[in-house]
Amino acid sequence: MPMLRRTGVLVLTATLVAAGGASAAQAQSSQTSGRNKAIAKTMVVKRGWDSAQFRCLVKLWHRESGWNHRAGNGSGAYGIPQALPGHKMASSGRDWRTNPRTQIKWGLGYIKQRYKSPCRAWGHFQSHGWY
């Protein structure tokens, strides 16, 4: 019976892709992104930043990593905030490679220290293409 279930899932996924629907990978990516944003929202509120600041953060990290905690690029930037080099996030936890909470904690600290707020970081990104 398990083979039938797996086959059914593959057929359904293939049907969705053929019909122009979301693939299983896209759906999983969307779930991960939503989960990571929910973690960040709680942490943003705890810092005393308002919903406008959270919206700026959403835009910023969407452009940087798509909110993917495993995102990397050829320059060595890694994670949701695209820390460069990625191992800088170890200051927030040894699990920086795999834990979105650790990456978000580091990223919010970086933004606070360098830009004072997510909207100021977003403004810098818009004018310079990096933050």
Summary of the structure (lengths in Angstrom):
residues: 131
radius of gyration: 17.4
end to end distance: 51.7
largest distance: 56.5
contacts: 376
relative contact order: 0.11
helix: 68%
strand: 2%
